[in-house]
Amino acid sequence: MARIVIVDDDELLCQIVARTLAPLGHVVVAVRDGDDALEALWENGPDLAILDCALPGKTGLTILREIRQSAMFATLPVLILTARRSEWHAKMAITAGANEYIRKPFEGDELIATIDRLIAAATVSRPRARLLDEARIADLRAVVGGRQADTLLAMMERDIAERTKVIITALAERDTATALKQAHALRGAADGVGALELARQCHRIEREGQTDSAPIAACAIATIDAIAQARVTSRNQATRSSA
């Protein structure tokens, strides 16, 4: 059984997909607006996403690119289900990171077979919790250079410390609005550097009503230490390379 998020503004189409997949035990969550797609993924933690290309708000390909840029969902299987029939559109979707491309109207057997194949091929439906994605840090250093990367990472350390302090104070004072706002902002930044455990702690405050500040406080300290260590490691590697 899989949890599947479908992003499509056609209510009937969403119902057809849900009825097609329900006998197999799959749970389908429909999202009608492209602007809500990424938040729906965070909220539902799906095993697979189905995207239309033409949507209110963000387009399917824009959402797809955001998914692939997110540390949390970079490996999430994504199926494009669309009325766009040209090979050019299909190639664009695959290039942007789609795993499969099906044209509407679709055959139920084709949809089922494709989804079964994608879920079976996904070796990891959700990335393991980790303090920091070192590959993302290496990519940052390669793109902007070592000095600029160190500056950005130092800013990230300060941002985590400052926002976490605000969140802890807001939770203690039962200032829900401030806690949610800061947790949302910190989640986005944490996801960007692959600090998935910190991102998940923020999500628990946003969506699950977590009021205990101890878990996010401990996670923030550990994440800051991991970033600082990554900076030292990267500098040492750069020094050895230039020697």
C-alpha positions, 0 to 999 in steps of 0.5 A: 500500500502506498500513499500518493499525492496527485496534483490536478485541478480536474476533480473528476480525474482525481476521483478516477485515479483514486478509484483505480488505485483504491482496490490495490490499497493505495491512498490518494490525496488530491491537491487542486492548486499548484501553489499548494503542492510542496506543502502537501508533500510535506504534510502527507509524506507520500511514496509517489507524486502524480503531477499534471502539467497545466495547473492553477498557480505553479505549473507541474514542471515548476513543482517538479523542479522544486521537488528535485531541489528539495533534500526531502523529496529529491528521490521521490518517484514522480509521474507526469499525468497530462493531456500534453501529447507531444514527445517534446513535452515528454522529453522536457518532463523527463529532463526536469526529473520525472520518472514516467510520463503518461498521456490523458486519457489513460488506461487503468492497467497502464497507470497501475503498472506504472505506479507499481513499477515506480514504487518497486524501483524506489529503493528509499521512499523517504530519505533517512534522517540526517543532520547534514547532506554533505553532498549538498555542501560540496555542490555549494562549494563547487558552485560559489567557491570555497570562501563564499560557501563558508560565508553562506554556511556561517550565515546558516549557522547564525540563522539556525541559532537565532530562529531556534531561539525565537521558536523556543521563546514563542513556544514557552509563551504560547505564541503560536503564530510566531512559532509557526512562522519561524518554524516554516522559515527554518524548515525551508532553509534546513531542507535546502542544505539537507538538514532533514532532521531539523526540517522534520522537527520544524514540520512537527511544530508546524503541522503536528502541534509539537509544543515541546521545545527540547527536540528542536533545541537539541537538533539545532545545536547538533546541526550547527556543530555539523555545519561547522565541522563541514566547513572545517573539513571542506577547508582542509580538503581545499588546502590539501588540493592546492598544496 
